[in-house]
Amino acid sequence: MEKKQIILKKEFLENFVTEVFKKLGLSNSDARIVADIIVAADLRGFSSHGVSRLKRYVEGIKTGSIEPVARIKVVKETPVSALIDGGNGLGQVVAYRAMQKCMEIAEKTGVGFVGAKNSNHFGIAGYYSAMALAKNMVGISVTNARASVAPTFGVEPVLGTNPISVAVPTGGRFPFVLDMATSIIQRGKLEVLERENKEMLSGWAIDEKGKTLINPQRVTRGIFARKAALLPLGGIGEDFSGHKGYGLGLLVDILCAGLTGANYGLHLSRSRKGGYNLGHFFGAIKIELFRPIDEFQNTIDSMFKEIKGSRKFPGEKRIYVAGEKEFEMENRKKKEGIPIHPEVFKYMNSLQATLKIKGLEIQA
């Protein structure tokens, strides 16, 4: 029997997560940044990257693999780019500051690119690309991750799920925000399926002999032992274009590690005391370098209107563009509250007790 979800308000979750990280040594401003990004994931339906990830970050700080105070510094800078050392801080703080820097550069020159090294898991990639929307810029955000994905014709996990996000301002209700892993499924989803006692779909992961696995716990353990792997977008082999997902994932490592000096794949050790040295890459492009913003948005809106007005697949009533479902869900959850899994809720209660958080009693 499936356990009933607990509904909590957005404002409560933001305040609770902020207090957790303040207790762990973050400044109020940095704790607020982390909380906003974590709760944004839950609002948009990425529960694998929301408050369910608190344990990973909290344990990282407690064990010393993540620094609570991110001593971020610019290592190298040109008129159009910067390389940032994240000081092994929380990935959310490093990425937020890096994207801010990226937009500052683009404000002056029209384009900006920032690479970051010595960072950690940063949550949803779409949060950072979408930061550029307020400046009428196209935003780009990519990050590498620990090895969990097999290359085409391989069975060993040597690539991360390596997400890519691009955000584009439109004249419609919602911006275009593509936020996708370069694997069929991301590791966080395995944790969600495991908590919900559900199986994976056939064709998402394989064992060391290339046979499909559907038990998420077995896949998680197998990835750790390098005897199981997730598959790139497209799946096994080349017939359904698995090589394209593999190519995209490798491209992310090239941008995030090749350009920055961060670690990649198997070098992102699971037990490295001094941190993982994860890499990110960000871009911002001012649209008015090419066209007036209203002309650009008119073209994009016409493009979307034609796509959404095309004939529907039998039984389907609507065609979506990237980001539409997530922003509609966000608006709904801001009113109705955010569903939290009972196990996550239990962990939140334990945090409240151990960290002695006052004034934010958790009530279901």
Contacts in CASP RR format, 6 or more apart in sequence:
PFRMAT RR
TARGET T0000
AUTHOR 0000-0000-0000
METHOD contacts of the structure
MODEL  1
MEKKQIILKKEFLENFVTEVFKKLGLSNSDARIVADIIVAADLRGFSSHG
VSRLKRYVEGIKTGSIEPVARIKVVKETPVSALIDGGNGLGQVVAYRAMQ
KCMEIAEKTGVGFVGAKNSNHFGIAGYYSAMALAKNMVGISVTNARASVA
PTFGVEPVLGTNPISVAVPTGGRFPFVLDMATSIIQRGKLEVLERENKEM
LSGWAIDEKGKTLINPQRVTRGIFARKAALLPLGGIGEDFSGHKGYGLGL
LVDILCAGLTGANYGLHLSRSRKGGYNLGHFFGAIKIELFRPIDEFQNTI
DSMFKEIKGSRKFPGEKRIYVAGEKEFEMENRKKKEGIPIHPEVFKYMNS
LQATLKIKGLEIQA
2 196 0 8 1.000
2 197 0 8 1.000
3 341 0 8 1.000
3 342 0 8 1.000
3 343 0 8 1.000
4 342 0 8 1.000
5 339 0 8 1.000
5 340 0 8 1.000
5 341 0 8 1.000
5 342 0 8 1.000
6 339 0 8 1.000
6 340 0 8 1.000
6 341 0 8 1.000
6 342 0 8 1.000
6 345 0 8 1.000
6 364 0 8 1.000
7 336 0 8 1.000
7 337 0 8 1.000
7 338 0 8 1.000
7 339 0 8 1.000
7 340 0 8 1.000
7 364 0 8 1.000
8 337 0 8 1.000
8 338 0 8 1.000
8 340 0 8 1.000
8 362 0 8 1.000
8 364 0 8 1.000
9 337 0 8 1.000
9 338 0 8 1.000
10 39 0 8 1.000
10 43 0 8 1.000
10 333 0 8 1.000
10 334 0 8 1.000
10 337 0 8 1.000
10 338 0 8 1.000
12 360 0 8 1.000
13 35 0 8 1.000
13 39 0 8 1.000
13 42 0 8 1.000
13 51 0 8 1.000
13 338 0 8 1.000
14 32 0 8 1.000
14 35 0 8 1.000
14 36 0 8 1.000
14 39 0 8 1.000
15 35 0 8 1.000
15 360 0 8 1.000
16 35 0 8 1.000
16 348 0 8 1.000
16 352 0 8 1.000
16 357 0 8 1.000
16 360 0 8 1.000
16 362 0 8 1.000
17 31 0 8 1.000
17 34 0 8 1.000
17 35 0 8 1.000
17 38 0 8 1.000
17 39 0 8 1.000
17 51 0 8 1.000
17 54 0 8 1.000
18 28 0 8 1.000
18 31 0 8 1.000
18 32 0 8 1.000
18 34 0 8 1.000
18 35 0 8 1.000
19 31 0 8 1.000
19 355 0 8 1.000
19 357 0 8 1.000
19 360 0 8 1.000
20 31 0 8 1.000
20 54 0 8 1.000
20 58 0 8 1.000
20 351 0 8 1.000
20 355 0 8 1.000
20 357 0 8 1.000
21 30 0 8 1.000
21 31 0 8 1.000
21 34 0 8 1.000
21 35 0 8 1.000
21 57 0 8 1.000
21 68 0 8 1.000
21 90 0 8 1.000
22 28 0 8 1.000
22 31 0 8 1.000
23 355 0 8 1.000
23 356 0 8 1.000
23 357 0 8 1.000
24 58 0 8 1.000
24 61 0 8 1.000
24 62 0 8 1.000
24 68 0 8 1.000
24 355 0 8 1.000
25 61 0 8 1.000
25 68 0 8 1.000
25 69 0 8 1.000
26 34 0 8 1.000
26 68 0 8 1.000
26 69 0 8 1.000
26 90 0 8 1.000
26 93 0 8 1.000
27 69 0 8 1.000
30 69 0 8 1.000
30 70 0 8 1.000
30 90 0 8 1.000
30 93 0 8 1.000
33 92 0 8 1.000
33 93 0 8 1.000
33 96 0 8 1.000
34 57 0 8 1.000
34 90 0 8 1.000
34 92 0 8 1.000
34 93 0 8 1.000
37 92 0 8 1.000
37 96 0 8 1.000
37 122 0 8 1.000
37 123 0 8 1.000
37 124 0 8 1.000
37 127 0 8 1.000
38 49 0 8 1.000
38 50 0 8 1.000
38 51 0 8 1.000
38 53 0 8 1.000
38 54 0 8 1.000
38 92 0 8 1.000
38 123 0 8 1.000
39 50 0 8 1.000
39 51 0 8 1.000
39 338 0 8 1.000
40 124 0 8 1.000
40 127 0 8 1.000
40 330 0 8 1.000
41 47 0 8 1.000
41 48 0 8 1.000
41 49 0 8 1.000
41 50 0 8 1.000
41 53 0 8 1.000
41 123 0 8 1.000
41 124 0 8 1.000
41 127 0 8 1.000
42 50 0 8 1.000
42 51 0 8 1.000
42 333 0 8 1.000
42 338 0 8 1.000
42 340 0 8 1.000
43 329 0 8 1.000
43 330 0 8 1.000
43 333 0 8 1.000
43 334 0 8 1.000
43 338 0 8 1.000
44 124 0 8 1.000
44 326 0 8 1.000
44 327 0 8 1.000
44 329 0 8 1.000
44 330 0 8 1.000
45 326 0 8 1.000
45 329 0 8 1.000
45 333 0 8 1.000
46 124 0 8 1.000
46 179 0 8 1.000
46 326 0 8 1.000
47 192 0 8 1.000
47 339 0 8 1.000
47 341 0 8 1.000
48 186 0 8 1.000
48 187 0 8 1.000
48 188 0 8 1.000
48 189 0 8 1.000
48 191 0 8 1.000
48 192 0 8 1.000
49 123 0 8 1.000
49 124 0 8 1.000
49 188 0 8 1.000
50 123 0 8 1.000
51 340 0 8 1.000
51 344 0 8 1.000
51 348 0 8 1.000
52 191 0 8 1.000
52 192 0 8 1.000
52 195 0 8 1.000
52 341 0 8 1.000
52 344 0 8 1.000
53 121 0 8 1.000
53 123 0 8 1.000
53 188 0 8 1.000
54 344 0 8 1.000
54 347 0 8 1.000
54 348 0 8 1.000
54 351 0 8 1.000
55 347 0 8 1.000
56 121 0 8 1.000
57 66 0 8 1.000
57 90 0 8 1.000
57 121 0 8 1.000
58 351 0 8 1.000
60 66 0 8 1.000
61 67 0 8 1.000
61 68 0 8 1.000
61 90 0 8 1.000
64 273 0 8 1.000
64 274 0 8 1.000
65 272 0 8 1.000
65 273 0 8 1.000
65 274 0 8 1.000
65 275 0 8 1.000
65 276 0 8 1.000
66 88 0 8 1.000
66 89 0 8 1.000
66 90 0 8 1.000
66 120 0 8 1.000
66 275 0 8 1.000
67 87 0 8 1.000
67 88 0 8 1.000
67 89 0 8 1.000
68 89 0 8 1.000
68 90 0 8 1.000
69 89 0 8 1.000
70 86 0 8 1.000
70 87 0 8 1.000
70 88 0 8 1.000
70 89 0 8 1.000
70 90 0 8 1.000
70 91 0 8 1.000
70 93 0 8 1.000
70 94 0 8 1.000
70 97 0 8 1.000
71 86 0 8 1.000
71 87 0 8 1.000
72 84 0 8 1.000
72 85 0 8 1.000
72 86 0 8 1.000
72 87 0 8 1.000
72 89 0 8 1.000
72 93 0 8 1.000
72 94 0 8 1.000
72 97 0 8 1.000
73 84 0 8 1.000
73 85 0 8 1.000
73 86 0 8 1.000
73 87 0 8 1.000
74 82 0 8 1.000
74 83 0 8 1.000
74 84 0 8 1.000
74 101 0 8 1.000
75 83 0 8 1.000
75 84 0 8 1.000
75 85 0 8 1.000
76 82 0 8 1.000
76 83 0 8 1.000
77 83 0 8 1.000
79 105 0 8 1.000
79 108 0 8 1.000
79 109 0 8 1.000
80 105 0 8 1.000
80 109 0 8 1.000
80 111 0 8 1.000
80 112 0 8 1.000
80 113 0 8 1.000
81 105 0 8 1.000
81 112 0 8 1.000
81 113 0 8 1.000
81 114 0 8 1.000
81 115 0 8 1.000
82 98 0 8 1.000
82 101 0 8 1.000
82 102 0 8 1.000
82 105 0 8 1.000
82 113 0 8 1.000
82 114 0 8 1.000
82 115 0 8 1.000
83 114 0 8 1.000
83 115 0 8 1.000
83 116 0 8 1.000
83 117 0 8 1.000
83 259 0 8 1.000
83 260 0 8 1.000
84 94 0 8 1.000
84 97 0 8 1.000
84 98 0 8 1.000
84 101 0 8 1.000
84 114 0 8 1.000
84 115 0 8 1.000
84 116 0 8 1.000
84 117 0 8 1.000
85 116 0 8 1.000
85 117 0 8 1.000
85 118 0 8 1.000
86 94 0 8 1.000
86 116 0 8 1.000
86 117 0 8 1.000
86 118 0 8 1.000
86 119 0 8 1.000
87 94 0 8 1.000
87 118 0 8 1.000
87 119 0 8 1.000
88 118 0 8 1.000
88 119 0 8 1.000
88 120 0 8 1.000
88 274 0 8 1.000
88 275 0 8 1.000
88 277 0 8 1.000
89 118 0 8 1.000
89 119 0 8 1.000
89 120 0 8 1.000
90 120 0 8 1.000
91 119 0 8 1.000
91 120 0 8 1.000
91 121 0 8 1.000
91 122 0 8 1.000
91 123 0 8 1.000
91 278 0 8 1.000
91 280 0 8 1.000
92 122 0 8 1.000
92 123 0 8 1.000
94 116 0 8 1.000
94 119 0 8 1.000
94 120 0 8 1.000
94 122 0 8 1.000
94 280 0 8 1.000
95 116 0 8 1.000
95 119 0 8 1.000
95 122 0 8 1.000
95 128 0 8 1.000
95 141 0 8 1.000
95 143 0 8 1.000
95 280 0 8 1.000
95 282 0 8 1.000
96 128 0 8 1.000
96 131 0 8 1.000
98 114 0 8 1.000
98 115 0 8 1.000
98 116 0 8 1.000
98 128 0 8 1.000
98 280 0 8 1.000
98 282 0 8 1.000
99 114 0 8 1.000
99 128 0 8 1.000
99 129 0 8 1.000
99 131 0 8 1.000
99 132 0 8 1.000
99 141 0 8 1.000
99 282 0 8 1.000
99 284 0 8 1.000
100 131 0 8 1.000
101 114 0 8 1.000
102 112 0 8 1.000
102 113 0 8 1.000
102 114 0 8 1.000
102 132 0 8 1.000
102 282 0 8 1.000
102 283 0 8 1.000
102 284 0 8 1.000
103 112 0 8 1.000
103 131 0 8 1.000
103 132 0 8 1.000
103 135 0 8 1.000
103 137 0 8 1.000
103 284 0 8 1.000
105 111 0 8 1.000
105 112 0 8 1.000
105 113 0 8 1.000
105 114 0 8 1.000
105 284 0 8 1.000
106 112 0 8 1.000
106 132 0 8 1.000
106 135 0 8 1.000
106 137 0 8 1.000
106 283 0 8 1.000
106 284 0 8 1.000
106 285 0 8 1.000
106 286 0 8 1.000
107 135 0 8 1.000
107 286 0 8 1.000
110 285 0 8 1.000
110 286 0 8 1.000
110 289 0 8 1.000
111 283 0 8 1.000
111 284 0 8 1.000
111 285 0 8 1.000
111 286 0 8 1.000
111 289 0 8 1.000
112 283 0 8 1.000
112 284 0 8 1.000
112 285 0 8 1.000
113 281 0 8 1.000
113 282 0 8 1.000
113 283 0 8 1.000
113 284 0 8 1.000
114 281 0 8 1.000
114 282 0 8 1.000
114 283 0 8 1.000
115 256 0 8 1.000
115 259 0 8 1.000
115 260 0 8 1.000
115 279 0 8 1.000
115 280 0 8 1.000
115 281 0 8 1.000
115 282 0 8 1.000
116 260 0 8 1.000
116 262 0 8 1.000
116 279 0 8 1.000
116 280 0 8 1.000
116 281 0 8 1.000
116 282 0 8 1.000
117 257 0 8 1.000
117 260 0 8 1.000
117 261 0 8 1.000
117 262 0 8 1.000
117 277 0 8 1.000
117 278 0 8 1.000
117 279 0 8 1.000
118 262 0 8 1.000
118 275 0 8 1.000
118 277 0 8 1.000
118 278 0 8 1.000
118 279 0 8 1.000
119 262 0 8 1.000
119 277 0 8 1.000
119 278 0 8 1.000
119 279 0 8 1.000
119 280 0 8 1.000
120 275 0 8 1.000
120 276 0 8 1.000
120 278 0 8 1.000
121 145 0 8 1.000
121 278 0 8 1.000
122 128 0 8 1.000
122 143 0 8 1.000
122 278 0 8 1.000
122 280 0 8 1.000
124 165 0 8 1.000
124 179 0 8 1.000
125 141 0 8 1.000
125 142 0 8 1.000
125 143 0 8 1.000
125 163 0 8 1.000
125 164 0 8 1.000
125 165 0 8 1.000
125 179 0 8 1.000
126 141 0 8 1.000
126 165 0 8 1.000
126 167 0 8 1.000
126 177 0 8 1.000
126 179 0 8 1.000
127 141 0 8 1.000
128 139 0 8 1.000
128 141 0 8 1.000
128 165 0 8 1.000
128 282 0 8 1.000
129 139 0 8 1.000
129 140 0 8 1.000
129 141 0 8 1.000
129 165 0 8 1.000
129 166 0 8 1.000
129 167 0 8 1.000
129 177 0 8 1.000
129 179 0 8 1.000
129 282 0 8 1.000
130 139 0 8 1.000
130 165 0 8 1.000
130 167 0 8 1.000
130 175 0 8 1.000
130 177 0 8 1.000
131 139 0 8 1.000
131 167 0 8 1.000
132 138 0 8 1.000
132 139 0 8 1.000
132 167 0 8 1.000
132 283 0 8 1.000
132 284 0 8 1.000
133 139 0 8 1.000
133 167 0 8 1.000
133 168 0 8 1.000
133 169 0 8 1.000
133 175 0 8 1.000
135 284 0 8 1.000
135 286 0 8 1.000
136 169 0 8 1.000
136 286 0 8 1.000
136 287 0 8 1.000
136 288 0 8 1.000
136 293 0 8 1.000
137 169 0 8 1.000
137 284 0 8 1.000
137 285 0 8 1.000
137 286 0 8 1.000
137 287 0 8 1.000
138 166 0 8 1.000
138 167 0 8 1.000
138 168 0 8 1.000
138 169 0 8 1.000
138 284 0 8 1.000
138 285 0 8 1.000
138 287 0 8 1.000
139 165 0 8 1.000
139 166 0 8 1.000
139 167 0 8 1.000
139 168 0 8 1.000
139 282 0 8 1.000
139 283 0 8 1.000
139 284 0 8 1.000
139 285 0 8 1.000
140 165 0 8 1.000
140 166 0 8 1.000
140 281 0 8 1.000
140 282 0 8 1.000
140 283 0 8 1.000
140 284 0 8 1.000
140 285 0 8 1.000
141 164 0 8 1.000
141 165 0 8 1.000
141 166 0 8 1.000
141 167 0 8 1.000
141 280 0 8 1.000
141 281 0 8 1.000
141 282 0 8 1.000
141 283 0 8 1.000
142 162 0 8 1.000
142 163 0 8 1.000
142 164 0 8 1.000
142 165 0 8 1.000
142 252 0 8 1.000
142 255 0 8 1.000
142 256 0 8 1.000
142 280 0 8 1.000
142 281 0 8 1.000
142 282 0 8 1.000
143 162 0 8 1.000
143 163 0 8 1.000
143 252 0 8 1.000
143 256 0 8 1.000
143 278 0 8 1.000
143 279 0 8 1.000
143 280 0 8 1.000
143 281 0 8 1.000
144 160 0 8 1.000
144 162 0 8 1.000
144 252 0 8 1.000
144 253 0 8 1.000
144 256 0 8 1.000
144 257 0 8 1.000
144 262 0 8 1.000
144 264 0 8 1.000
144 265 0 8 1.000
144 268 0 8 1.000
144 278 0 8 1.000
144 279 0 8 1.000
144 280 0 8 1.000
145 160 0 8 1.000
145 161 0 8 1.000
145 162 0 8 1.000
145 163 0 8 1.000
145 187 0 8 1.000
145 268 0 8 1.000
145 278 0 8 1.000
146 160 0 8 1.000
146 187 0 8 1.000
146 265 0 8 1.000
146 268 0 8 1.000
146 270 0 8 1.000
146 276 0 8 1.000
147 157 0 8 1.000
147 158 0 8 1.000
147 159 0 8 1.000
147 160 0 8 1.000
147 223 0 8 1.000
147 265 0 8 1.000
147 266 0 8 1.000
147 268 0 8 1.000
148 157 0 8 1.000
148 159 0 8 1.000
148 160 0 8 1.000
148 161 0 8 1.000
148 183 0 8 1.000
148 187 0 8 1.000
148 223 0 8 1.000
148 229 0 8 1.000
148 230 0 8 1.000
149 157 0 8 1.000
149 158 0 8 1.000
149 159 0 8 1.000
149 160 0 8 1.000
149 161 0 8 1.000
149 162 0 8 1.000
149 182 0 8 1.000
149 183 0 8 1.000
149 229 0 8 1.000
149 230 0 8 1.000
149 231 0 8 1.000
149 232 0 8 1.000
149 246 0 8 1.000
149 249 0 8 1.000
150 156 0 8 1.000
150 157 0 8 1.000
150 158 0 8 1.000
150 159 0 8 1.000
150 206 0 8 1.000
150 229 0 8 1.000
150 230 0 8 1.000
150 231 0 8 1.000
150 232 0 8 1.000
151 158 0 8 1.000
151 159 0 8 1.000
151 232 0 8 1.000
151 246 0 8 1.000
151 250 0 8 1.000
152 232 0 8 1.000
152 237 0 8 1.000
152 238 0 8 1.000
152 242 0 8 1.000
152 243 0 8 1.000
152 246 0 8 1.000
153 237 0 8 1.000
154 229 0 8 1.000
155 206 0 8 1.000
155 207 0 8 1.000
155 208 0 8 1.000
155 209 0 8 1.000
155 210 0 8 1.000
155 229 0 8 1.000
156 208 0 8 1.000
156 226 0 8 1.000
156 229 0 8 1.000
157 223 0 8 1.000
157 226 0 8 1.000
157 228 0 8 1.000
157 229 0 8 1.000
157 230 0 8 1.000
158 265 0 8 1.000
158 266 0 8 1.000
159 182 0 8 1.000
159 183 0 8 1.000
159 232 0 8 1.000
159 246 0 8 1.000
159 249 0 8 1.000
159 250 0 8 1.000
159 253 0 8 1.000
159 265 0 8 1.000
160 182 0 8 1.000
160 183 0 8 1.000
160 249 0 8 1.000
160 253 0 8 1.000
160 265 0 8 1.000
160 268 0 8 1.000
161 181 0 8 1.000
161 182 0 8 1.000
161 183 0 8 1.000
161 185 0 8 1.000
161 186 0 8 1.000
161 187 0 8 1.000
161 230 0 8 1.000
162 181 0 8 1.000
162 182 0 8 1.000
162 183 0 8 1.000
162 248 0 8 1.000
162 249 0 8 1.000
162 252 0 8 1.000
162 253 0 8 1.000
162 256 0 8 1.000
163 179 0 8 1.000
163 180 0 8 1.000
163 181 0 8 1.000
163 182 0 8 1.000
163 186 0 8 1.000
163 252 0 8 1.000
164 178 0 8 1.000
164 179 0 8 1.000
164 180 0 8 1.000
164 182 0 8 1.000
164 248 0 8 1.000
164 252 0 8 1.000
165 177 0 8 1.000
165 178 0 8 1.000
165 179 0 8 1.000
165 180 0 8 1.000
166 176 0 8 1.000
166 177 0 8 1.000
166 178 0 8 1.000
167 175 0 8 1.000
167 176 0 8 1.000
167 177 0 8 1.000
167 178 0 8 1.000
168 175 0 8 1.000
168 176 0 8 1.000
168 177 0 8 1.000
168 300 0 8 1.000
169 175 0 8 1.000
169 287 0 8 1.000
169 293 0 8 1.000
169 297 0 8 1.000
170 176 0 8 1.000
170 297 0 8 1.000
170 300 0 8 1.000
170 301 0 8 1.000
170 304 0 8 1.000
171 297 0 8 1.000
171 298 0 8 1.000
171 300 0 8 1.000
171 301 0 8 1.000
172 297 0 8 1.000
172 301 0 8 1.000
173 327 0 8 1.000
174 323 0 8 1.000
174 324 0 8 1.000
174 327 0 8 1.000
174 328 0 8 1.000
175 323 0 8 1.000
175 327 0 8 1.000
176 300 0 8 1.000
176 304 0 8 1.000
176 321 0 8 1.000
176 322 0 8 1.000
176 323 0 8 1.000
177 322 0 8 1.000
177 323 0 8 1.000
177 326 0 8 1.000
177 327 0 8 1.000
178 322 0 8 1.000
178 323 0 8 1.000
179 322 0 8 1.000
179 323 0 8 1.000
179 326 0 8 1.000
180 233 0 8 1.000
181 233 0 8 1.000
182 232 0 8 1.000
182 233 0 8 1.000
182 245 0 8 1.000
182 246 0 8 1.000
182 247 0 8 1.000
182 248 0 8 1.000
182 249 0 8 1.000
182 252 0 8 1.000
183 230 0 8 1.000
183 231 0 8 1.000
183 232 0 8 1.000
183 233 0 8 1.000
183 245 0 8 1.000
183 249 0 8 1.000
184 203 0 8 1.000
184 204 0 8 1.000
184 230 0 8 1.000
184 231 0 8 1.000
184 232 0 8 1.000
184 233 0 8 1.000
184 234 0 8 1.000
184 235 0 8 1.000
185 200 0 8 1.000
185 204 0 8 1.000
185 205 0 8 1.000
185 230 0 8 1.000
187 220 0 8 1.000
187 223 0 8 1.000
187 230 0 8 1.000
190 200 0 8 1.000
190 216 0 8 1.000
190 219 0 8 1.000
190 220 0 8 1.000
191 216 0 8 1.000
191 220 0 8 1.000
192 341 0 8 1.000
193 199 0 8 1.000
193 200 0 8 1.000
193 216 0 8 1.000
194 216 0 8 1.000
194 217 0 8 1.000
194 220 0 8 1.000
195 341 0 8 1.000
195 343 0 8 1.000
195 344 0 8 1.000
196 341 0 8 1.000
198 216 0 8 1.000
199 214 0 8 1.000
199 215 0 8 1.000
199 216 0 8 1.000
200 213 0 8 1.000
200 214 0 8 1.000
200 215 0 8 1.000
200 216 0 8 1.000
200 219 0 8 1.000
201 214 0 8 1.000
202 212 0 8 1.000
202 214 0 8 1.000
203 212 0 8 1.000
203 231 0 8 1.000
203 235 0 8 1.000
203 236 0 8 1.000
204 212 0 8 1.000
204 213 0 8 1.000
204 214 0 8 1.000
204 230 0 8 1.000
204 231 0 8 1.000
205 212 0 8 1.000
205 213 0 8 1.000
205 214 0 8 1.000
205 219 0 8 1.000
205 228 0 8 1.000
205 229 0 8 1.000
205 230 0 8 1.000
205 231 0 8 1.000
206 212 0 8 1.000
206 213 0 8 1.000
206 228 0 8 1.000
206 229 0 8 1.000
206 231 0 8 1.000
206 236 0 8 1.000
207 213 0 8 1.000
207 222 0 8 1.000
207 227 0 8 1.000
207 228 0 8 1.000
208 226 0 8 1.000
208 227 0 8 1.000
208 228 0 8 1.000
210 236 0 8 1.000
213 219 0 8 1.000
213 228 0 8 1.000
218 228 0 8 1.000
219 228 0 8 1.000
219 230 0 8 1.000
221 228 0 8 1.000
222 228 0 8 1.000
223 229 0 8 1.000
223 230 0 8 1.000
224 270 0 8 1.000
231 242 0 8 1.000
232 242 0 8 1.000
232 243 0 8 1.000
232 244 0 8 1.000
232 245 0 8 1.000
232 246 0 8 1.000
232 247 0 8 1.000
232 248 0 8 1.000
232 249 0 8 1.000
233 241 0 8 1.000
233 242 0 8 1.000
233 244 0 8 1.000
233 245 0 8 1.000
233 248 0 8 1.000
234 240 0 8 1.000
234 241 0 8 1.000
234 242 0 8 1.000
234 244 0 8 1.000
234 245 0 8 1.000
235 242 0 8 1.000
236 242 0 8 1.000
237 243 0 8 1.000
252 281 0 8 1.000
253 264 0 8 1.000
253 265 0 8 1.000
255 281 0 8 1.000
256 262 0 8 1.000
256 264 0 8 1.000
256 278 0 8 1.000
256 279 0 8 1.000
256 280 0 8 1.000
256 281 0 8 1.000
257 263 0 8 1.000
257 264 0 8 1.000
257 279 0 8 1.000
258 264 0 8 1.000
259 281 0 8 1.000
260 279 0 8 1.000
260 280 0 8 1.000
260 281 0 8 1.000
261 277 0 8 1.000
261 279 0 8 1.000
262 277 0 8 1.000
262 278 0 8 1.000
262 279 0 8 1.000
263 269 0 8 1.000
263 276 0 8 1.000
263 277 0 8 1.000
263 278 0 8 1.000
263 279 0 8 1.000
268 276 0 8 1.000
268 277 0 8 1.000
268 278 0 8 1.000
269 276 0 8 1.000
287 293 0 8 1.000
287 296 0 8 1.000
290 296 0 8 1.000
304 321 0 8 1.000
307 319 0 8 1.000
307 321 0 8 1.000
308 318 0 8 1.000
308 319 0 8 1.000
308 320 0 8 1.000
308 321 0 8 1.000
309 319 0 8 1.000
310 319 0 8 1.000
312 318 0 8 1.000
312 319 0 8 1.000
340 348 0 8 1.000
345 362 0 8 1.000
345 364 0 8 1.000
348 362 0 8 1.000
349 362 0 8 1.000
351 357 0 8 1.000
352 360 0 8 1.000
352 361 0 8 1.000
352 362 0 8 1.000
END
